[in-house]
Amino acid sequence: MTINEGLRLMAGVFTLASILLAHYVSPYWLFFTGFIALNLIQSAFTRWCPAMVILKKLGLKEEKPVG
């Protein structure tokens, strides 16, 4: 698994978890959903996300450039 795949997996799991927590625990968990969305938007422009540092330390590999 590459860092980009791990990042997508992490974002999906966290988003789903925050939606379920908002439904069953407290609607304030939707702030976490918004935080995830803002990080995804930011990473689309900068090509960097704080979670990438964590995933790299966990041993995930960077994608090789195509071409």
Secondary structure, 3 states (H helix, E strand, C coil): CEHHHHHHHHHHHHHHHHHHHHHHCCHHHHHHHHHHHHHHHHHHHHCCCHHHHHHHHCCCECCCCCC
